[in-house]
Amino acid sequence: MSIYLVIFGKPRYLGFLEMLETNPEKGSYMLVESLRGVELGLVAGILTQEQQARFQASCIEEPQEGQPRGGEPMLQNVTFVALPGKENMEEHKRNQEEEQRILLKAREILRSHDLSMKLVDVEYMIDRKKLFFYFTSDQRVDFRAYVRDLAREFKTRIELRQIGVRDEAKAVKGIGPCGQVCCCSYWLHSFTPICIKMVKEQNLALNPTKISGICGRLMCCMSYEHPMYQDLWSSLPNPGTKLKTPKGNYILIGVDLDKSAVRVRCPEGPEVLVAVNDFREFKECIMKGLVWDKMLNEDVKPPQMDEIFDFDTLKVSTTTENKDKKSGGTSRKPYSKDSRKGPVKPEKDQVTDEGDGAKQKRPVKTQPKRRKRKKKSKPDQGQPKTNIANEGPSPLSKEKPPRKKKNNSRRNRPSRPNTPGQLKQKDQEKDK
C-alpha cells in the first residue's frame, strides 16, 4: 500500500490518499471525497514515511494564517472515488468561467449592504451543490443578511470563509519581486511567522519596499536562510554591537555565510573579516590595543600609518620612498606649516646623479605667504591755511580742526513734540 499526496481546492488543501491497486501518475487528476464533498484533486506524488510525518507535524501545530477561519483543516485524509472523464473536465472548466461572473455579481450585491469586507475569490464544487466565497476583513462582520441575498440570487448553498492578507495573495497568485511565481501560490502550504529580527540578523536593508511581498507583509523567503544565520550569531554579540578599545570603536556589521566569518568595521574605516571561531581571540587582542593579523581576505586591510592621500590623482599612494622606487623620480612632500614661509628656491649646483642630461630638481610647491594689507597713507595736506579774521588753529597745534556737521543730519533736527506739555509750550511760543 502506497500513500499519495493530493492537492485540491483553491486554498490548496493537502490530502493523504491510500492506493492499493492503481498507481496514478504525478500531475494527473482524480475525483476524491474530502470533508467538503466530491472534488477534483491533483496528484503531487508518492510520499515516504518521513515525508508523511513531516507534513503531519507541520499541520498539527496551532492554526496559522494559511488556514481559512471556521473551515476544514489544511491536512486531511481523502478517499478515491473515480478517475475523471471528459465530462468532468469540461464541467470543471465551465465552473471556472462561471466563477468570474458570480464574483462580479456578488460584489454588486455587497455594495448595497455596506459591509467592511472585500470579496477575494469564489469556488464552485464540481457537482455545483456548494458555493464558497472567500473574503478579507479587519474585523468581525455580520453577513447573515448578505448570505440570504446570495442564496436567493444563485439558488445554491452558500458558505463564506474569512482569510488573511497573505492568503489573498495565495489565492489570487502573482509574481514576486524576484521575478518568479510566489511561493505561497506554488509550493508553500503553510505560513511561518516572520519578524523584523530575521531581517536584521541577515544584514538586509530595512526598506519596506524591498523586504515586503505583494501581500504587504514580510516576504516568506526571509525564513529560508534564517537557521544558518541563527547558528552563526549564536556565538557572537548582536549585530551593530560596538567594541570599545583604546584605538576606537569596532562595530559588528554582519556575517558571511560562505566563509563563516563576521564582518567588523575598524575605527580607521575599512572592514575586516574575522572567522567566527577566532572571534574571542580577536576581541581579547583589540581590547589590549594590539593589531589583529589573522585576516581571511588580504584585500581588506586596515590602512598603515605611512599611507598618504594624493589629492591630485585621487588615489591612495604609498610613502615617498616606495613611490621613488616605482617611478624613479622625486615625489611631492606633504604640506606642512613650514611651507607658509614661502617657496623654496632650487640651488643652482644641485643636480641629480642620473647623468649629464639630468635636470635640476624642481622646487617644492608650497603655499605662498600671505601679504599683509598695507594701510593707505593719507595724502599730505600741508600746513593748514589760517584765516587772520577768524583766528583759526595755529600750524603747531596738535588739535584737529572741528568737523563740520551736515545740515541735513537727523541729529541736528529738533525733536518733534510728543507729550501734551510739549505741544502746549509750542503753541505759547507761536502766540508770542
MARNUBA-151506 format. One line per field, with one value per residue (C-alpha): x, y, z; residue number from 1; residue in three letters. Coordinates in pm, whole numbers. Layout:
BEGIN
x: (X/...)
y: (Y/...)
z: (Z/...)
k: (NUM/...)
r: (ALA/...)
This chain:
BEGIN
x: (0/138/33/-4/-26/-325/-386/-746/-946/-842/-695/-470/-574/-350/-485/-334/-467/-411/-400/-388/-430/-392/-76/-165/99/237/44/-273/-625/-870/-1203/-1166/-1406/-1298/-1472/-1623/-1759/-1654/-1369/-1118/-770/-419/-173/154/341/409/518/769/712/949/773/434/547/688/360/164/396/368/-14/-83/52/-171/-380/-174/-264/-280/-591/-934/-1111/-1402/-1313/-1171/-813/-544/-434/-692/-742/-930/-1076/-1057/-1386/-1302/-1084/-1224/-1366/-1404/-1740/-1591/-1303/-1541/-1770/-1471/-1380/-1739/-1737/-1418/-1576/-1894/-1695/-1578/-1937/-2051/-1770/-1871/-2238/-2161/-1957/-2252/-2478/-2215/-2228/-2592/-2519/-2230/-2016/-1645/-1531/-1359/-1450/-1136/-1240/-1524/-1511/-1771/-1777/-1765/-2123/-2240/-2403/-2193/-2054/-1767/-1691/-1350/-1324/-1084/-1177/-1002/-1285/-1576/-1862/-2230/-2304/-2623/-2841/-2578/-2577/-2956/-2934/-2659/-2861/-3168/-2959/-2756/-3001/-2744/-2581/-2354/-2055/-1839/-1480/-1265/-895/-589/-390/-126/-399/-533/-201/-206/-550/-508/-148/115/487/716/1000/1244/1063/936/587/501/599/263/72/320/453/423/132/161/289/559/571/836/965/1197/1470/1525/1592/1843/2035/2074/2208/1942/1826/1534/1344/975/959/1249/1160/781/589/280/67/233/388/748/846/832/1185/1325/1284/1465/1823/1744/1851/2200/2237/2100/2370/2644/2506/2462/2830/2851/2713/2411/2458/2551/2739/3029/3354/3524/3903/4196/4221/3850/3519/3492/3138/2988/2816/2712/2820/2944/2787/3041/3343/3166/3305/3184/3237/3379/3433/3761/3797/4014/3727/3767/3605/3772/3654/3716/3639/3362/3585/3857/3626/3705/4080/4012/3817/4091/4356/4185/4089/4462/4527/4708/4669/4488/4686/4472/4253/4063/4092/4406/4221/4057/4332/4347/4538/4901/5041/5269/4985/4916/4619/4717/4450/4584/4536/4254/4424/4583/4959/5230/5519/5759/6031/5813/5694/6052/6138/5843/5859/6233/6178/6110/5782/5595/5627/5317/5201/5331/5318/5679/5577/5391/5723/5734/5851/6189/6430/6627/7003/7191/7463/7218/7177/7078/7321/7150/7394/7488/7141/6982/6761/6772/6538/6216/6136/5877/5549/5434/5161/5276/5299/5004/5081/4970/4739/4913/4735/4657/4859/4667/4773/4995/4761/5043/5014/4660/4565/4495/4244/4352/3999/3864/4182/4198/4427/4798/5009/5199/4888/4820/4445/4242/4004/3640/3441/3165/2820/2581/2270/2054/2163/1888/2077/2062/1690/1469/1275/902/676/513/375/80/308/544/257/120/462/494/158/263/580/377/147/445)
y: (0/339/686/975/1347/1514/1892/2015/2335/2696/2725/2433/2174/1869/1514/1169/913/540/340/-40/-140/165/374/726/932/1254/1555/1362/1442/1221/1255/1233/1274/1517/1681/1936/1679/1536/1739/1727/1671/1693/1412/1563/1232/939/1002/827/772/1057/1300/1198/1256/1594/1708/1590/1771/2099/2090/1957/2283/2579/2709/2958/3236/2998/2820/2972/3065/2841/2590/2241/2153/2203/1837/1557/1201/1161/860/769/799/757/877/1191/1167/1425/1535/1605/1811/2013/2077/2194/2447/2576/2623/2831/3059/3087/3185/3510/3617/3522/3721/4042/3994/3926/4247/4446/4296/4375/4748/4768/4610/4850/4592/4639/4330/4255/3958/3789/3474/3230/2849/2609/2242/2007/1892/2259/2181/2431/2779/2915/3287/3393/3746/3958/4195/4369/4299/4063/4112/4026/3896/3697/3927/3923/3539/3532/3762/3547/3228/3396/3509/3193/2933/2706/2655/2949/2944/3246/3195/3472/3461/3678/3913/3652/3404/3661/3660/3280/3262/3541/3434/3661/3724/3820/4079/3801/3752/3404/3280/3347/3058/3067/3000/2741/2503/2663/2509/2699/3037/3065/3374/3622/3911/4202/4037/3786/4073/4236/3913/3865/4223/4324/4678/4780/4916/4812/4809/4560/4318/4309/4089/4164/4096/4386/4156/4043/3800/3429/3376/3564/3243/3011/3103/3223/2899/2926/3288/3198/2934/3184/3460/3218/3260/3632/3955/4118/4293/4657/4598/4837/4707/4997/4966/5205/5267/5332/5151/4830/4774/4435/4478/4128/3773/3597/3254/3136/3197/3151/3483/3806/4143/4410/4779/4915/5264/5364/5298/4972/4638/4316/3955/3754/3383/3300/3052/3317/3597/3550/3583/3882/4055/3995/4122/4451/4515/4520/4770/4520/4467/4156/3983/3671/3813/3592/3821/4013/4276/4430/4558/4847/5146/5181/5496/5563/5589/5938/6053/6232/6488/6540/6181/6095/5766/5628/5642/5478/5657/5878/5612/5345/5594/5684/5319/5262/5580/5651/6021/6257/6278/6561/6622/6658/7006/7139/7462/7543/7582/7903/8086/8091/7885/7717/7829/7550/7555/7600/7347/7077/6817/6454/6163/6017/6158/6463/6515/6516/6806/7015/6928/7118/7338/7212/7386/7547/7782/8144/8370/8596/8958/9190/9458/9792/10077/10357/10666/10989/11247/11528/11817/12053/12323/12429/12771/13019/13295/13602/13728/13403/13322/12953/12700/12754/12511/12396/12297/11925/11966/11876/12129/12080/11863/12036/11898/11836/12045/11755/11519/11383/11465/11840/11837/11946/11666/11660/11729/11409/11485/11722/11956/11997/12070/12338/12502/12510/12689/12954/13025/13078/13330/13539)
z: (0/-102/17/-229/-166/-330/-360/-402/-363/-415/-62/-170/88/133/146/209/-37/13/-310/-331/-696/-924/-933/-1053/-1228/-1086/-1217/-1305/-1182/-993/-813/-435/-145/128/422/182/-66/-401/-551/-834/-690/-834/-755/-625/-589/-362/-2/221/592/680/446/579/939/842/684/985/1228/1034/1024/1377/1525/1608/1315/1119/881/584/716/644/967/1052/779/747/845/584/606/593/470/142/-36/-402/-597/-966/-1247/-1414/-1763/-2037/-1900/-1557/-1702/-1923/-1630/-1425/-1697/-1713/-1337/-1357/-1619/-1416/-1104/-1268/-1342/-991/-830/-1013/-929/-561/-538/-670/-402/-138/-217/-114/227/307/490/570/380/49/-169/-296/-481/-545/-572/-708/-614/-914/-852/-809/-475/-279/-349/-136/-101/38/184/389/671/959/1199/1256/1012/1049/697/763/553/279/271/229/-72/-227/-179/-335/-632/-711/-568/-404/-64/27/264/346/468/611/512/579/358/284/187/-57/-243/-227/-391/-646/-738/-885/-941/-654/-655/-754/-1087/-1001/-913/-548/-324/-143/-468/-599/-331/14/206/537/652/918/1142/1024/1236/1169/1377/1095/856/1090/1150/774/738/486/414/634/335/334/-46/-70/211/160/-81/-289/20/207/470/513/237/319/181/482/681/438/536/885/1064/913/1023/1364/1413/1328/1553/1846/1945/1855/2001/1842/1505/1546/1875/1944/2094/2275/2254/2319/1943/1890/1840/1638/1501/1408/1072/962/887/573/516/258/482/820/932/1086/921/1152/1078/1215/1366/1068/825/628/708/822/805/1121/1149/1394/1579/1624/1736/2106/2041/1815/2090/2351/2109/2022/2386/2469/2190/1964/1588/1463/1185/1112/839/596/294/209/7/314/546/788/645/750/904/605/351/218/14/-307/-396/-749/-868/-621/-538/-224/-273/-67/107/-78/-64/-226/-485/-576/-626/-858/-1065/-1041/-978/-696/-511/-352/17/232/317/648/843/750/387/473/483/105/-192/-163/-436/-604/-573/-899/-819/-711/-986/-990/-1027/-1332/-1590/-1789/-1926/-1586/-1499/-1192/-910/-922/-626/-385/-447/-132/-40/-93/204/255/201/470/355/371/532/292/377/388/132/263/311/407/655/724/594/866/846/1040/1066/1208/1405/1308/1473/1455/1246/1556/1749/1763/1795/1485/1337/1434/1199/1012/1081/799/794/684/961/1182/1500/1431/1364/1653/1807/1748/2047/2166/2513/2577/2777/2482/2245/2481/2511/2132/2097/2350/2153/1838/2017/2130)
k: (1/2/3/4/5/6/7/8/9/10/11/12/13/14/15/16/17/18/19/20/21/22/23/24/25/26/27/28/29/30/31/32/33/34/35/36/37/38/39/40/41/42/43/44/45/46/47/48/49/50/51/52/53/54/55/56/57/58/59/60/61/62/63/64/65/66/67/68/69/70/71/72/73/74/75/76/77/78/79/80/81/82/83/84/85/86/87/88/89/90/91/92/93/94/95/96/97/98/99/100/101/102/103/104/105/106/107/108/109/110/111/112/113/114/115/116/117/118/119/120/121/122/123/124/125/126/127/128/129/130/131/132/133/134/135/136/137/138/139/140/141/142/143/144/145/146/147/148/149/150/151/152/153/154/155/156/157/158/159/160/161/162/163/164/165/166/167/168/169/170/171/172/173/174/175/176/177/178/179/180/181/182/183/184/185/186/187/188/189/190/191/192/193/194/195/196/197/198/199/200/201/202/203/204/205/206/207/208/209/210/211/212/213/214/215/216/217/218/219/220/221/222/223/224/225/226/227/228/229/230/231/232/233/234/235/236/237/238/239/240/241/242/243/244/245/246/247/248/249/250/251/252/253/254/255/256/257/258/259/260/261/262/263/264/265/266/267/268/269/270/271/272/273/274/275/276/277/278/279/280/281/282/283/284/285/286/287/288/289/290/291/292/293/294/295/296/297/298/299/300/301/302/303/304/305/306/307/308/309/310/311/312/313/314/315/316/317/318/319/320/321/322/323/324/325/326/327/328/329/330/331/332/333/334/335/336/337/338/339/340/341/342/343/344/345/346/347/348/349/350/351/352/353/354/355/356/357/358/359/360/361/362/363/364/365/366/367/368/369/370/371/372/373/374/375/376/377/378/379/380/381/382/383/384/385/386/387/388/389/390/391/392/393/394/395/396/397/398/399/400/401/402/403/404/405/406/407/408/409/410/411/412/413/414/415/416/417/418/419/420/421/422/423/424/425/426/427/428/429/430/431/432)
r: (MET/SER/ILE/TYR/LEU/VAL/ILE/PHE/GLY/LYS/PRO/ARG/TYR/LEU/GLY/PHE/LEU/GLU/MET/LEU/GLU/THR/ASN/PRO/GLU/LYS/GLY/SER/TYR/MET/LEU/VAL/GLU/SER/LEU/ARG/GLY/VAL/GLU/LEU/GLY/LEU/VAL/ALA/GLY/ILE/LEU/THR/GLN/GLU/GLN/GLN/ALA/ARG/PHE/GLN/ALA/SER/CYS/ILE/GLU/GLU/PRO/GLN/GLU/GLY/GLN/PRO/ARG/GLY/GLY/GLU/PRO/MET/LEU/GLN/ASN/VAL/THR/PHE/VAL/ALA/LEU/PRO/GLY/LYS/GLU/ASN/MET/GLU/GLU/HIS/LYS/ARG/ASN/GLN/GLU/GLU/GLU/GLN/ARG/ILE/LEU/LEU/LYS/ALA/ARG/GLU/ILE/LEU/ARG/SER/HIS/ASP/LEU/SER/MET/LYS/LEU/VAL/ASP/VAL/GLU/TYR/MET/ILE/ASP/ARG/LYS/LYS/LEU/PHE/PHE/TYR/PHE/THR/SER/ASP/GLN/ARG/VAL/ASP/PHE/ARG/ALA/TYR/VAL/ARG/ASP/LEU/ALA/ARG/GLU/PHE/LYS/THR/ARG/ILE/GLU/LEU/ARG/GLN/ILE/GLY/VAL/ARG/ASP/GLU/ALA/LYS/ALA/VAL/LYS/GLY/ILE/GLY/PRO/CYS/GLY/GLN/VAL/CYS/CYS/CYS/SER/TYR/TRP/LEU/HIS/SER/PHE/THR/PRO/ILE/CYS/ILE/LYS/MET/VAL/LYS/GLU/GLN/ASN/LEU/ALA/LEU/ASN/PRO/THR/LYS/ILE/SER/GLY/ILE/CYS/GLY/ARG/LEU/MET/CYS/CYS/MET/SER/TYR/GLU/HIS/PRO/MET/TYR/GLN/ASP/LEU/TRP/SER/SER/LEU/PRO/ASN/PRO/GLY/THR/LYS/LEU/LYS/THR/PRO/LYS/GLY/ASN/TYR/ILE/LEU/ILE/GLY/VAL/ASP/LEU/ASP/LYS/SER/ALA/VAL/ARG/VAL/ARG/CYS/PRO/GLU/GLY/PRO/GLU/VAL/LEU/VAL/ALA/VAL/ASN/ASP/PHE/ARG/GLU/PHE/LYS/GLU/CYS/ILE/MET/LYS/GLY/LEU/VAL/TRP/ASP/LYS/MET/LEU/ASN/GLU/ASP/VAL/LYS/PRO/PRO/GLN/MET/ASP/GLU/ILE/PHE/ASP/PHE/ASP/THR/LEU/LYS/VAL/SER/THR/THR/THR/GLU/ASN/LYS/ASP/LYS/LYS/SER/GLY/GLY/THR/SER/ARG/LYS/PRO/TYR/SER/LYS/ASP/SER/ARG/LYS/GLY/PRO/VAL/LYS/PRO/GLU/LYS/ASP/GLN/VAL/THR/ASP/GLU/GLY/ASP/GLY/ALA/LYS/GLN/LYS/ARG/PRO/VAL/LYS/THR/GLN/PRO/LYS/ARG/ARG/LYS/ARG/LYS/LYS/LYS/SER/LYS/PRO/ASP/GLN/GLY/GLN/PRO/LYS/THR/ASN/ILE/ALA/ASN/GLU/GLY/PRO/SER/PRO/LEU/SER/LYS/GLU/LYS/PRO/PRO/ARG/LYS/LYS/LYS/ASN/ASN/SER/ARG/ARG/ASN/ARG/PRO/SER/ARG/PRO/ASN/THR/PRO/GLY/GLN/LEU/LYS/GLN/LYS/ASP/GLN/GLU/LYS/ASP/LYS)
